[in-house]
Amino acid sequence: MNQAPTTDYSAMQFWFNIGQYAITVIIGVYVWISNRANARSKDVEKLACRVVRLESSSISHADLGKVYERINFVSEQMCKVSGTVTGIKGSVDMIQECLLNKGDTK
């Protein structure tokens, strides 16, 4: 009597599960890598847009000329204020000396 070979289904199920797990891991790694590459390309695209925007709105010589004119105006005003403060200091020194000298004469 010939008996038909018995099939070990538990071993087949084990190897099928191992294969399924390996395929799932491979798909997960592929998705992770492709998402990273996609995110990098989006970041590069955003940076390119920012660079283009900065280059298009760059400061011209005329704009710098206006800024320099305002700086020079403020500098002139500060010189005037400095001269006024120096004059006030001289007056205060004279008042102080006068008050000190009056105190000595008594």
TORMARZA-815981 format. One record per atom (N, C-alpha, C, CB): residue in three letters; atom name; x, y negated, z negated. Coordinates in Angstrom, 3 decimals, always signed. Atoms other than C-alpha are relative to their C-alpha. Last residue first. Glycine has a CB too. Layout:
  type  atom         u         v         w
   ALA    CA         X         Y         Z
...
# end
This chain:
  type  atom         u         v         w
   LYS     N    +0.761    +0.285    +1.215
   LYS    CA   +30.435  -135.658   -52.244
   LYS     C    +0.795    +0.212    -1.216
   LYS    CB    -1.215    +0.826    -0.071
   THR     N    -0.110    +1.402    +0.352
   THR    CA   +32.801  -135.852   -49.287
   THR     C    -0.742    -0.309    -1.287
   THR    CB    -0.525    -0.865    +1.123
   ASP     N    -1.285    +0.298    +0.623
   ASP    CA   +33.350  -132.075   -49.029
   ASP     C    +0.071    -1.447    -0.503
   ASP    CB    +1.130    +0.262    +0.991
   GLY     N    -0.043    -0.625    +1.323
   GLY    CA   +29.665  -131.252   -48.431
   GLY     C    +1.287    -0.312    -0.714
   GLY    CB    -0.171    +1.499    +0.111
   LYS     N    +0.812    +0.810    +0.886
   LYS    CA   +29.532  -133.746   -45.599
   LYS     C    +0.032    +0.551    -1.413
   LYS    CB    -1.431    -0.073    +0.507
   ASN     N    -0.783    +1.176    +0.354
   ASN    CA   +32.442  -131.897   -43.972
   ASN     C    -0.788    -0.917    -0.924
   ASN    CB    +0.426    -0.756    +1.257
   LEU     N    -1.082    -0.410    +0.909
   LEU    CA   +30.614  -128.549   -44.018
   LEU     C    +0.795    -1.219    -0.464
   LEU    CB    +0.942    +1.021    +0.693
   LEU     N    +0.603    -0.363    +1.285
   LEU    CA   +27.447  -130.050   -42.547
   LEU     C    +1.066    +0.391    -1.017
   LEU    CB    -0.998    +1.150    +0.183
   CYS     N    +0.506    +1.227    +0.619
   CYS    CA   +29.403  -131.798   -39.795
   CYS     C    -0.583    +0.295    -1.380
   CYS    CB    -1.064    -0.659    +0.897
   GLU     N    -1.163    +0.737    +0.501
   GLU    CA   +31.334  -128.637   -39.040
   GLU     C    -0.431    -1.281    -0.703
   GLU    CB    +0.966    -0.329    +1.148
   GLN     N    -0.532    -0.720    +1.156
   GLN    CA   +28.103  -126.635   -38.771
   GLN     C    +1.189    -0.744    -0.596
   GLN    CB    +0.411    +1.428    +0.397
   ILE     N    +0.945    +0.201    +1.111
   ILE    CA   +26.518  -129.222   -36.521
   ILE     C    +0.532    +0.663    -1.257
   ILE    CB    -1.400    +0.565    +0.351
   MET     N    -0.130    +1.394    +0.451
   MET    CA   +29.622  -129.257   -34.272
   MET     C    -0.933    -0.278    -1.176
   MET    CB    -0.304    -0.975    +1.157
   ASP     N    -1.285    +0.133    +0.694
   ASP    CA   +29.688  -125.449   -34.104
   ASP     C    +0.186    -1.423    -0.533
   ASP    CB    +1.163    +0.369    +0.946
   VAL     N    +0.170    -0.623    +1.324
   VAL    CA   +25.957  -125.403   -33.278
   VAL     C    +1.297    -0.103    -0.791
   VAL    CB    -0.430    +1.489    +0.137
   SER     N    +0.837    +0.890    +0.822
   SER    CA   +26.525  -127.872   -30.440
   SER     C    -0.164    +0.559    -1.397
   SER    CB    -1.380    -0.205    +0.647
   GLY     N    -0.790    +1.185    +0.336
   GLY    CA   +29.421  -125.826   -29.025
   GLY     C    -0.790    -0.944    -0.891
   GLY    CB    +0.446    -0.727    +1.271
   LYS     N    -0.982    -0.410    +1.009
   LYS    CA   +27.357  -122.636   -29.225
   LYS     C    +0.854    -1.184    -0.428
   LYS    CB    +0.895    +1.131    +0.539
   ILE     N    +0.716    -0.090    +1.280
   ILE    CA   +24.490  -124.353   -27.398
   ILE     C    +0.962    +0.389    -1.110
   ILE    CB    -1.160    +1.022    +0.085
   GLY     N    +0.302    +1.364    +0.455
   GLY    CA   +26.877  -125.350   -24.593
   GLY     C    -0.709    -0.003    -1.334
   GLY    CB    -0.846    -0.725    +1.027
   THR     N    -1.277    +0.578    +0.419
   THR    CA   +28.212  -121.773   -24.333
   THR     C    -0.206    -1.426    -0.500
   THR    CB    +1.017    +0.019    +1.163
   VAL     N    -0.300    -0.554    +1.328
   VAL    CA   +24.640  -120.461   -24.280
   VAL     C    +1.327    -0.560    -0.514
   VAL    CB    +0.052    +1.554    +0.049
   THR     N    +0.907    +0.625    +0.967
   THR    CA   +23.813  -122.802   -21.397
   THR     C    +0.300    +0.487    -1.413
   THR    CB    -1.467    +0.299    +0.363
   GLY     N    -0.433    +1.387    +0.211
   GLY    CA   +26.881  -121.717   -19.454
   GLY     C    -0.863    -0.701    -1.029
   GLY    CB    -0.032    -0.774    +1.310
   SER     N    -1.246    -0.052    +0.758
   SER    CA   +26.003  -118.035   -19.953
   SER     C    +0.517    -1.413    -0.287
   SER    CB    +1.061    +0.812    +0.765
   VAL     N    +0.368    -0.286    +1.392
   VAL    CA   +22.435  -118.686   -18.842
   VAL     C    +1.249    +0.026    -0.866
   VAL    CB    -0.761    +1.348    -0.109
   LYS     N    +0.647    +1.195    +0.548
   LYS    CA   +23.697  -120.337   -15.663
   LYS     C    -0.355    +0.207    -1.471
   LYS    CB    -1.265    -0.350    +0.810
   CYS     N    -1.067    +1.004    +0.188
   CYS    CA   +26.091  -117.453   -14.994
   CYS     C    -0.572    -1.281    -0.596
   CYS    CB    +0.707    -0.311    +1.347
   MET     N    -0.729    -0.374    +1.211
   MET    CA   +23.230  -115.001   -15.582
   MET     C    +1.146    -0.973    -0.266
   MET    CB    +0.539    +1.435    +0.119
   GLN     N    +0.830    +0.375    +1.137
   GLN    CA   +21.103  -116.844   -13.007
   GLN     C    +0.710    +0.338    -1.315
   GLN    CB    -1.366    +0.710    +0.072
   GLU     N    -0.035    +1.456    +0.124
   GLU    CA   +23.900  -116.606   -10.449
   GLU     C    -0.805    -0.462    -1.216
   GLU    CB    -0.543    -0.659    +1.279
   SER     N    -1.329    +0.366    +0.491
   SER    CA   +24.267  -112.865   -11.086
   SER     C    +0.123    -1.511    -0.186
   SER    CB    +1.081    +0.500    +0.967
   VAL     N    -0.015    -0.300    +1.440
   VAL    CA   +20.509  -112.358   -10.721
   VAL     C    +1.339    -0.383    -0.600
   VAL    CB    -0.288    +1.495    -0.256
   PHE     N    +0.881    +0.977    +0.640
   PHE    CA   +20.631  -114.111    -7.336
   PHE     C    -0.006    +0.209    -1.513
   PHE    CB    -1.435    +0.107    +0.565
   ASN     N    -0.723    +1.273    +0.050
   ASN    CA   +23.645  -112.018    -6.264
   ASN     C    -0.834    -1.079    -0.680
   ASN    CB    +0.389    -0.451    +1.412
   ILE     N    -1.051    -0.155    +1.016
   ILE    CA   +21.815  -108.811    -7.185
   ILE     C    +0.781    -1.297    -0.141
   ILE    CB    +0.956    +1.164    +0.363
   ARG     N    +0.646    +0.079    +1.321
   ARG    CA   +18.768  -109.983    -5.249
   ARG     C    +1.021    +0.141    -1.118
   ARG    CB    -1.079    +1.085    -0.139
   GLU     N    +0.454    +1.375    +0.213
   GLU    CA   +20.855  -110.705    -2.152
   GLU     C    -0.630    -0.157    -1.385
   GLU    CB    -1.007    -0.408    +1.090
   TYR     N    -1.175    +0.806    +0.347
   TYR    CA   +22.613  -107.333    -2.482
   TYR     C    -0.375    -1.465    -0.243
   TYR    CB    +1.053    +0.091    +1.114
   VAL     N    -0.383    -0.360    +1.370
   VAL    CA   +19.254  -105.525    -2.544
   VAL     C    +1.192    -0.846    -0.449
   VAL    CB    +0.343    +1.513    -0.098
   LYS     N    +0.999    +0.586    +0.911
   LYS    CA   +18.066  -107.398    +0.539
   LYS     C    +0.363    +0.290    -1.454
   LYS    CB    -1.414    +0.551    +0.313
   GLY     N    -0.219    +1.442    +0.026
   GLY    CA   +21.291  -106.539    +2.363
   GLY     C    -0.965    -0.698    -0.939
   GLY    CB    -0.132    -0.576    +1.394
   LEU     N    -1.112    +0.248    +0.921
   LEU    CA   +20.901  -102.883    +1.385
   LEU     C    +0.307    -1.487    -0.100
   LEU    CB    +1.250    +0.762    +0.452
   ASP     N    +0.499    -0.239    +1.359
   ASP    CA   +17.491  -102.839    +3.053
   ASP     C    +1.093    -0.264    -1.028
   ASP    CB    -0.523    +1.442    -0.140
   ALA     N    +0.862    +1.138    +0.341
   ALA    CA   +18.933  -104.467    +6.174
   ALA     C    -0.555    +0.155    -1.416
   ALA    CB    -1.159    -0.130    +1.020
   HIS     N    -0.871    +1.110    +0.418
   HIS    CA   +21.747  -101.922    +6.229
   HIS     C    -0.826    -1.222    -0.384
   HIS    CB    +0.991    -0.365    +1.124
   SER     N    -0.709    +0.677    -1.089
   SER    CA   +19.180   -99.117    +6.363
   SER     C    +0.879    -1.116    -0.573
   SER    CB    -1.006    -0.574    +1.042
   ILE     N    -0.120    +1.439    +0.242
   ILE    CA   +18.139   -96.730    +3.614
   ILE     C    +0.824    -0.623    +1.130
   ILE    CB    +0.659    -0.285    -1.396
   SER     N    -1.275    +0.442    +0.546
   SER    CA   +17.101   -93.275    +4.777
   SER     C    +0.042    -1.526    -0.079
   SER    CB    +1.166    +0.529    +0.856
   SER     N    +0.239    +1.190    +0.824
   SER    CA   +13.455   -92.415    +5.200
   SER     C    +1.297    -0.512    -0.618
   SER    CB    -1.020    +0.310    -1.103
   SER     N    +0.845    +0.940    -0.731
   SER    CA   +13.831   -90.022    +8.127
   SER     C    -0.245    -1.282    -0.792
   SER    CB    -1.327    +0.655    +0.346
   GLU     N    -0.741    +0.598    -1.106
   GLU    CA   +16.814   -88.290    +6.569
   GLU     C    -0.841    -1.029    +0.740
   GLU    CB    +0.469    +1.078    +0.964
   LEU     N    -1.016    +0.920    +0.525
   LEU    CA   +14.992   -87.742    +3.303
   LEU     C    +0.766    -0.689    +1.122
   LEU    CB    +0.974    +0.748    -0.907
   ARG     N    +0.688    +1.153    +0.565
   ARG    CA   +11.924   -86.272    +5.024
   ARG     C    +0.996    -1.020    -0.544
   ARG    CB    -0.960    +0.443    -1.106
   VAL     N    +0.519    +0.787    -1.118
   VAL    CA   +14.079   -84.013    +7.191
   VAL     C    -0.685    -1.255    -0.520
   VAL    CB    -0.980    +0.834    +0.850
   VAL     N    -1.148    +0.644    -0.641
   VAL    CA   +15.995   -82.855    +4.128
   VAL     C    -0.469    -0.875    +1.150
   VAL    CB    +1.010    +1.053    +0.506
   ARG     N    -0.462    +1.088    +0.859
   ARG    CA   +12.762   -82.184    +2.231
   ARG     C    +1.159    -0.754    +0.640
   ARG    CB    +0.418    +0.541    -1.366
   CYS     N    +0.986    +1.089    -0.071
   CYS    CA   +11.315   -80.179    +5.131
   CYS     C    +0.443    -1.190    -0.845
   CYS    CB    -1.385    +0.493    -0.466
   ALA     N    -0.165    +0.623    -1.309
   ALA    CA   +14.506   -78.108    +5.368
   ALA     C    -0.976    -1.160    +0.159
   ALA    CB    -0.205    +1.033    +1.124
   LEU     N    -1.191    +0.849    +0.049
   LEU    CA   +14.363   -77.469    +1.631
   LEU     C    +0.225    -0.705    +1.334
   LEU    CB    +1.234    +0.832    -0.371
   LYS     N    +0.313    +1.169    +0.817
   LYS    CA   +10.785   -76.215    +1.924
   LYS     C    +1.186    -0.959    -0.061
   LYS    CB    -0.405    +0.430    -1.414
   GLU     N    +0.882    +0.861    -0.787
   GLU    CA   +11.751   -73.926    +4.820
   GLU     C    -0.370    -1.264    -0.772
   GLU    CB    -1.269    +0.761    +0.400
   VAL     N    -0.844    +0.656    -1.000
   VAL    CA   +14.698   -72.543    +2.859
   VAL     C    -0.848    -0.943    +0.845
   VAL    CB    +0.712    +1.048    +0.899
   ASP     N    -0.821    +0.999    +0.693
   ASP    CA   +12.384   -71.827    -0.082
   ASP     C    +0.877    -0.766    +0.990
   ASP    CB    +0.878    +0.674    -1.072
   LYS     N    +0.878    +1.119    +0.353
   LYS    CA    +9.870   -70.104    +2.210
   LYS     C    +0.786    -1.096    -0.704
   LYS    CB    -1.157    +0.478    -0.893
   SER     N    +0.251    +0.744    -1.239
   SER    CA   +12.646   -67.978    +3.739
   SER     C    -0.939    -1.175    -0.268
   SER    CB    -0.600    +0.931    +1.084
   ARG     N    -1.188    +0.758    -0.391
   ARG    CA   +13.827   -66.996    +0.284
   ARG     C    -0.255    -0.827    +1.249
   ARG    CB    +1.176    +0.939    +0.232
   ALA     N    -0.099    +1.142    +0.921
   ALA    CA   +10.306   -66.011    -0.806
   ALA     C    +1.213    -0.864    +0.355
   ALA    CB    +0.100    +0.490    -1.473
   ASN     N    +1.054    +0.940    -0.369
   ASN    CA    +9.922   -63.817    +2.274
   ASN     C    +0.062    -1.250    -0.882
   ASN    CB    -1.383    +0.670    -0.114
   ALA     N    -0.428    +0.635    -1.252
   ALA    CA   +13.276   -62.136    +1.640
   ALA     C    -1.024    -1.043    +0.435
   ALA    CB    +0.196    +1.059    +1.114
   ARG     N    -1.128    +0.885    +0.306
   ARG    CA   +12.292   -61.481    -1.961
   ARG     C    +0.467    -0.733    +1.238
   ARG    CB    +1.158    +0.791    -0.602
   ASN     N    +0.542    +1.188    +0.680
   ASN    CA    +8.912   -60.128    -0.877
   ASN     C    +1.111    -0.973    -0.364
   ASN    CB    -0.775    +0.406    -1.265
   SER     N    +0.622    +0.857    -1.021
   SER    CA   +10.616   -57.789    +1.634
   SER     C    -0.609    -1.251    -0.625
   SER    CB    -1.080    +0.779    +0.770
   ILE     N    -1.036    +0.622    -0.834
   ILE    CA   +12.954   -56.435    -1.047
   ILE     C    -0.635    -0.934    +1.025
   ILE    CB    +0.849    +1.078    +0.714
   TRP     N    -0.744    +0.947    +0.831
   TRP    CA   +10.125   -55.795    -3.535
   TRP     C    +1.043    -0.741    +0.836
   TRP    CB    +0.679    +0.731    -1.178
   VAL     N    +0.868    +1.163    +0.213
   VAL    CA    +7.906   -54.190    -0.875
   VAL     C    +0.736    -1.065    -0.807
   VAL    CB    -1.305    +0.415    -0.723
   TYR     N    +0.141    +0.723    -1.276
   TYR    CA   +10.729   -51.869    +0.227
   TYR     C    -0.841    -1.262    -0.181
   TYR    CB    -0.641    +0.912    +1.072
   VAL     N    -1.271    +0.690    -0.229
   VAL    CA   +11.537   -50.906    -3.389
   VAL     C    -0.073    -0.809    +1.293
   VAL    CB    +1.173    +1.013    +0.059
   GLY     N    -0.128    +1.085    +0.979
   GLY    CA    +7.886   -50.091    -4.054
   GLY     C    +1.266    -0.808    +0.208
   GLY    CB    -0.020    +0.558    -1.409
   ILE     N    +0.906    +1.065    -0.442
   ILE    CA    +7.597   -48.056    -0.826
   ILE     C    +0.093    -1.199    -0.939
   ILE    CB    -1.456    +0.516    +0.068
   ILE     N    -0.589    +0.582    -1.203
   ILE    CA   +10.679   -46.017    -1.796
   ILE     C    -0.864    -1.146    +0.516
   ILE    CB    +0.174    +1.072    +1.092
   VAL     N    -1.151    +0.805    +0.419
   VAL    CA    +9.312   -45.469    -5.304
   VAL     C    +0.629    -0.680    +1.213
   VAL    CB    +1.050    +0.877    -0.732
   THR     N    +0.527    +1.187    +0.681
   THR    CA    +5.954   -44.306    -3.924
   THR     C    +1.130    -0.922    -0.437
   THR    CB    -0.845    +0.406    -1.216
   ILE     N    +0.535    +0.882    -1.044
   ILE    CA    +7.697   -41.940    -1.473
   ILE     C    -0.545    -1.283    -0.627
   ILE    CB    -1.113    +0.720    +0.812
   ALA     N    -1.139    +0.560    -0.731
   ALA    CA    +9.759   -40.453    -4.325
   ALA     C    -0.482    -0.965    +1.081
   ALA    CB    +0.849    +1.127    +0.629
   TYR     N    -0.634    +0.981    +0.862
   TYR    CA    +6.645   -39.989    -6.490
   TYR     C    +1.164    -0.688    +0.730
   TYR    CB    +0.493    +0.669    -1.296
   GLN     N    +0.906    +1.151    +0.054
   GLN    CA    +4.811   -38.238    -3.650
   GLN     C    +0.594    -1.114    -0.855
   GLN    CB    -1.374    +0.419    -0.556
   GLY     N    -0.063    +0.688    -1.292
   GLY    CA    +7.768   -35.956    -3.061
   GLY     C    -0.872    -1.244    +0.017
   GLY    CB    -0.423    +0.939    +1.119
   ILE     N    -1.328    +0.608    -0.066
   ILE    CA    +7.995   -35.047    -6.765
   ILE     C    +0.135    -0.796    +1.304
   ILE    CB    +1.114    +1.089    -0.100
   ASN     N    +0.010    +1.169    +0.900
   ASN    CA    +4.216   -34.467    -6.877
   ASN     C    +1.350    -0.723    +0.017
   ASN    CB    -0.346    +0.434    -1.445
   PHE     N    +0.833    +1.007    -0.667
   PHE    CA    +4.414   -32.162    -3.818
   PHE     C    -0.037    -1.272    -0.848
   PHE    CB    -1.445    +0.541    +0.242
   TRP     N    -0.821    +0.618    -1.037
   TRP    CA    +7.316   -30.338    -5.455
   TRP     C    -0.771    -1.051    +0.798
   TRP    CB    +0.535    +1.065    +0.939
   PHE     N    -1.099    +0.720    +0.621
   PHE    CA    +5.246   -29.705    -8.599
   PHE     C    +0.836    -0.720    +1.062
   PHE    CB    +0.880    +0.963    -0.817
   GLN     N    +0.568    +1.244    +0.513
   GLN    CA    +2.123   -28.744    -6.609
   GLN     C    +1.082    -0.853    -0.650
   GLN    CB    -1.125    +0.294    -1.006
   MET     N    +0.278    +0.867    -1.149
   MET    CA    +4.128   -26.197    -4.617
   MET     C    -0.549    -1.348    -0.464
   MET    CB    -0.998    +0.679    +0.962
   ALA     N    -1.293    +0.479    -0.486
   ALA    CA    +5.538   -24.739    -7.831
   ALA     C    -0.198    -0.943    +1.184
   ALA    CB    +0.906    +1.186    +0.401
   SER     N    -0.493    +0.966    +0.989
   SER    CA    +2.029   -24.519    -9.337
   SER     C    +1.359    -0.566    +0.424
   SER    CB    +0.111    +0.663    -1.392
   TYR     N    +0.554    +1.339    -0.227
   TYR    CA    +0.700   -22.935    -6.165
   TYR     C    +0.506    -1.029    -1.006
   TYR    CB    -1.510    +0.055    -0.054
   ASP     N    -0.095    +0.688    +1.283
   ASP    CA    +2.969   -19.904    -6.344
   ASP     C    -0.434    -1.455    +0.202
   ASP    CB    +1.457    +0.081    -0.583
   THR     N    -0.484    +1.361    -0.157
   THR    CA    +1.801   -17.881    -3.356
   THR     C    -0.037    -0.678    -1.364
   THR    CB    -0.850    -0.788    +1.046
   THR     N    +0.791    +0.997    +0.716
   THR    CA    +1.486   -14.157    -3.804
   THR     C    +0.652    -1.371    +0.162
   THR    CB    -0.137    +0.372    -1.505
   PRO     N    -0.776    +0.783    +0.957
   PRO    CA    +2.987   -11.917    -1.169
   PRO     C    -0.881    -1.069    -0.645
   PRO    CB    +1.221    -0.649    +0.691
   ALA     N    -0.355    +1.293    -0.582
   ALA    CA    +0.385    -9.626    +0.336
   ALA     C    +0.792    -0.805    -1.015
   ALA    CB    -1.264    -0.778    +0.449
   GLN     N    +0.679    +1.136    +0.630
   GLN    CA    +0.469    -6.132    -1.101
   GLN     C    +0.470    -1.283    +0.674
   GLN    CB    +0.276    -0.045    -1.541
   ASN     N    -0.709    +1.268    -0.116
   ASN    CA    +1.321    -3.251    +1.074
   ASN     C    -0.825    -1.096    -0.657
   ASN    CB    +0.290    -0.344    +1.484
   MET     N    +0.801    +1.153    +0.000
   MET    CA    +0.000    +0.000    +0.000
   MET     C    +0.868    -1.250    +0.000
   MET    CB    -0.924    +0.021    -1.167
# end
